[in-house]
Amino acid sequence: MEKLWAGRAQAATSKIADDFNSSIHIDCRMYRQDITGSLAHAAMLAAKGILSQADLAAITTGLEGILADLDSGALAIDPTAEDIHMFVEAELTKRIGDAGKRLHTARSRNDQVATDLRLYLRDACASLQGQIKALLEAIYEQAKANQDAIMPGYTHLQRAQPVCFAHHLLAWAAMLQRDVTRLQDAVARMNYSPLGCCALAGTTYDTDRAMTAAALGFDGVCQNSMDGVSDRDFCVEILSALALVMMHLSRFSEEIILWSSWEFKFVELDDGFTTGSSIMPQKKNPDMAELVRGKTGRVYGDLMGTLTMLKGLPLAYNKDMQEDKEAIFDAIDTVSQCLGVFAPMVRTMKPLKANMYAAAQKGFINATDLADYLTCKGMPFRSAYKLTGQLVAKCIAEGKVLEDVSLEEYRSLSELFDQDVYEAIDLAACVARRTSEGGTGPASVTAQLQQLETFLAKM
């Protein structure tokens, strides 16, 4: 294939250099965006009298035919092309002749690739938001069905206070909702058209950048042509948002791994989302959650690689920027794959409520409520705290829980204890009394479910 820059160079590029320079194997996925941008550019050129109507008709028919053939598989992308832009232009010229050579008037590959990438990432972010929504829906279903399941809440991985399983799950929903809004914010900042910035300085042609921006669904145009072609902030911002998505999925994975272990046994994962062992027949491994946890580092690497690639670049475009696509595409693919398996894994996991409740009892996580009980009866909190701690130590030594202590034993420690102590330390009552907004009490959990329902309805 003849190079687009043929004329200046007197000798052919080395095959080794050609292979090293080529990006067709990476940016070929942007063929739809490249053709869409070219159609808008051609329409603008014709509207400004730079292209004839006959040329516009030929270019439009040619590009639409290329798109249809690529979609159907009738046309294969030439792996020897340097990039998707050169491939489309060469194929168009082959089909319609000289009219195809006029398409690139008043633009450069620099603004073309920047436009294609923004269009592609806009579509990809919309798709990822849809996948996060599917996971949020799975969390919503599990939370709504398990508002009565009491489990220990943890700090330092030590049993701390009782919570309902729904409340715990809704903490992950809160994080994922922020992930959605971060992607939306990143897209809003990205949604400005660099098309027409050309190589770096704009063009001498009388173009209408606002026309192409509107046709492509952008909110406006990049105001500085040098920034328009060299800006990759949007890649970094989206990568950062995706790294946070993976961090949340990784933390959630860690809990699922713990919960499904025999040491916890709070949930049972569906067989469809576990694997077995080649030697140990009893094993049921949470490999999907472990892989998500492992792939998180990959997305972190994509973010750090992009930041490092950009950190020393002068204005305007530099070939280093070709590295942006491999990183951002890898991150998108990885996050999409992880979300694709995570939502059904959460939807099909079975909470084991009896095990959760037993763990809550054995963890003495109602000790704070016992201390509060004494405080409400007039004992200073520090005194109540000390007495409760002594009682917990006694229960541990005797192999029983606070609920097993007789009223006589309680009253031997303080006359403030009465029959109502058992209501005070009942785990369900402990949960129900936490009525503060955002807490684990029933009214609060209902409100959190309603908020999530509203959020999902607006997506």
Secondary structure, DSSP 8 states (H G I E B T S, - for coil): ---TTBTTBSS---HHHHHHH--HHHHGGGHHHHHHHHHHHHHHHHHTTSS-HHHHHHHHHHHHHHHHHHHHTSS---TTSSSHHHHHHHHHHHHHTHHHHTTTTT--HHHHHHHHHHHHHHHHHHHHHHHHHHHHHHHHHHHHHTTT-EEEEEETTEEEEEEEHHHHHHHHHHHHHHHHHHHHHHHHHH-SB-TT-TTTT--SS---HHHHHHHTT-SSB-S-HHHHHH--HHHHHHHHHHHHHHHHHHHHHHHHHHHTSTTT--EE--GGG-B--SS-TT--B-HHHHHHHHHHHHHHHHHHHHHHHHTT--SS--GGGGHHHHHHHHHHHHHHHHHHHHHHHHHH-EE-HHHHHHHHHHTTTTHHHHHHHHHHTT--HHHHHHHHHHHHHHHHHHT--GGGS-HHHHHHH-TT--TTHHHHH-HHHHHHT--STTSSSHHHHHHHHHHHHHHHHH-
